[in-house]
Amino acid sequence: MRLAKHLAASGVASRRASEDIIRAGRVTVNGAEVTDPARDVGAADLVAVDGTAIEPAGQRVVYAVNKPEGVVSTARDPQRRPTVVSLVDSPLRLYPVGRLDADTTGLILLTNDGALAHRLTHPSFEVDKTYRARVAEGPVSQAALQRLRRGVELEDGRTAPARVRAIGPDTLEITIHEGRKRQVRRMCQEVGHPVLRLTRVRFGPLALGDLRPGQARQLSPAEMAALASAGSGARRGAGSSYAARG
């Protein structure tokens, strides 16, 4: 197994973050520093991160969290801001699946399952994320809605077509499958409606439901299975929906 995949499977971090940890020289294999994420390791190899030996995680878990404003989507923060990981009472080493900006609220997932995190965040799987945005300069015109639905040109390229509906004169529900930085905010800004408040209400088949701000709950095996099959062709035919109940 490649070293980065081994770290992710052991619950250290997502596969992408594990690659960064390895390249930073924080990982040793049998006492020797390794900086190549593709290095193969086996069951007999002793792998350590920052001098602490790791073992493959046994139990795979996913938690749904309703992230409040001001909480950051990391496992730790050098500025000592509250993190989403601190909202979950678990002895397991968890990390967030993707990120929400500090000023964005709503549904974020925490897990120790690196393979699942990779599937849910890698662009090739096209897992839907739905946001509710309260915007300025309302009411939102049909022309602006159509631009969002077709895709808008941003500084890092044109966005994929989004599913968008107005649920109020100044409130939009926007579903995207990309994960660019502050994408929904930049899309709305581009069509003349800066975002005043943004909440993620759905991640793949999982809905935020009535989970209260700052509250977390562990997902059931059925919900984890639904997440594992989310994205690509599976997302177009499936009608299942799970709410992150409080």
N, C-alpha and C positions, 0 to 999 in steps of 0.2 A: 504494500500500500504506500502511496506517496505520502511524504511527511505532512504536507499541508492538509490532506484529507484525513490523516491520522489525528492531527490536532483537532480538526473540526468534529470528527466522530467521537473524540474524547471530551467534547464539551468545552474546549478552551476558548474558541471563538468561531465565527463563521469561516468558511474556507478562504474567502478573500482577505479577511483580517488575519487569519493564520499565516497566509503568505507574507503579509507585512511583518508579522512578529518574527518569522524565520529570517527574512532578509535583514532585519534589524540586529541580527546576531544574538537573539535572546534564547535560542534553542540549542541544546546539545543532544547528541546521540552517542551513547556509550562514553560520555565524558568529553567528546570532541565537538566543538562548535560547528554547526551546519547552517549555511545560508541559502541553500538551494531547496526551494519548496517541493521540487520534483524528486528529491532523494527518496529512494525506497527504504522502508523500514519494515521489520517483521516482528512477530510476537516476542522474540528473544531480545530485541533491542530495548535499551533503557533510554527513554526520551524524557527530557526535562525542560521546563520553561522557567527562566530566571532562577535556575538552580533547584526547582521543585519538580520531582518526578511526577509524571502523569500516568493515569491508567484509563483505558477505554471506559466510558460511562456505560453503566448497565441500563438504567431506566431512562427512557426517552420521554420528555415531557414538553408541553407547550402551555404557556399561560397567556390569556388575554388580559390586557391592561388598558384602562381608560386613562390615558396620559393627561394630566393637568397642564395648564400653561406654566412655563417657567421650568419645567422638568426636562432634562436633556436625555436624548436617546442613546446613551452609552452605558457601559458597565461601571466606569469610574470617570470622574471629571477633575482635571487639575485645578479648576477654579472653585472646586468644592460646592458646585451647584447640586441640587438633588437629582438623582438619576432614576430612570425607569426600573432598573434592577433593584433599587432600594425599596420599591413598592411591593415586591414579592417576597414573602417569607418562605424561603426554601433553602435547604442545605446544599442543593446542587448549584454548580457553576452555570449560570444562565447568561445569555447575551441577547440583545434585541435583533429581531428580523427586520433589517432595513432601518430607516430612521424617520422621525418626524422632527421638524424644526422645533426649537424651544417654545416658539409662540404659536404652534399648532397643537391642537388638542385631539383626543379621541383614541381610536383603537390602534394599539401596537402589540405585537406578539413577542414573547420571550421564550427561548428554548435552549436546550443543550443538544439538539439534533442538527448537526452541521449539514447533513444531506438535505433535510427538509428546508432549512434556512436558505441553502443554495437554490433549491428549486423555486422557492417563493420569491426570491429577489433577482434571479438572473433574467435579463431581458428576453432571452430566447423562449422562456415559458409563458410570457405575456399574462401574468396573473393580474386580474383586475383589482384596483383599489378605488373605492368610492369616497368622495369628499363632499361635505356640505359647506358652501362658502357664502358668507354674507358680504356683499360688495357695495362699494360706493357708486355714486352717479346713477342710481336706479331711476326708473325701471329699466331692466335689461332688454334691449331691442332684439327682435328676431334676427336682424343682421349680425349682431354680436354672437348670438347663439349659433348661427350657421357657421360663422368663422371658427368657433371653438370645435364644432362638430367635424369640420373639414380638416382641421389642423392649422396652427398658426406658426408663423416664422419667428423663431427666437434667435438669440445670438449664437446658440450652439446647435442650430439646425431646426428644421420644421418638425413640429410635434405630430405624432400619429393622431388620426381622427379620434375624438373623444365622444363618449355618450354624455349628453348634457340635457338637462331639463330645468326649467324655471319652476320652483315650488313657492315662489313669492316674488313680488316686484323687485326685491333686492337680494334674493336668495337663490343660489344655484346648487344643483346636485350634479357633480362631475365625476365620471368614471374614466380612469386612464389605466394603461398597463405598463407605461414607462415609469422610470424612477429618477428622473433628472432632479437636480437640486432646485428646491422651491418652485417646482414646475407649475403647479396649479396657480400659485400667486403670480408667476410671470405670464402665464397664459391670460389670466383675467386682466392684468395690467395692460397687456398688448391690445386687448379689445376695448379698452377704455373704462374698465371697472375694477379699480384696485380692491384687493381683498381687505376687509376689516376684521373678519374672524373666520378661521378655517378649522374644521373638525373632520377627521376621518371616521366614517361611519360603517365602513365595510372593508374587509381584506379577503379577497377570494370569496368563498362561500360563507364566511363568518361575519355576522353583523354585530355592531356594538351593542345593540339592544338597550337594556336599562342598567347596564353596568355603570356605576357612579364614578365621578372623577376621583382618581387615586385608588380605585378599587381594582382588584385582580382576582381571577379565578383560573383554575386548571381546566384545560379542555379534556373532554371525554375521548376515549379511543375512536368513536365514530367521527367526531369532529376532526381529530388528527388525520384520520383516513381521508376525509373529504378534502382537507388541505393538501394532502400528499398527491391527490389526483387533480388539483386545480391547475388551471392554465392550459395553454395551447388548445388543441381540439376538444379536450375534456370540458373546458369552461363553456363552450358554446352549446353543448347538448345537455348539460346538467342543470336541474332546476332546484337542487337542494339548497337550503339556507339554514344556517345555525346562528342563533342569537347569543351574544356574550352576556348572559343574564347576570343580574346582580344577586 
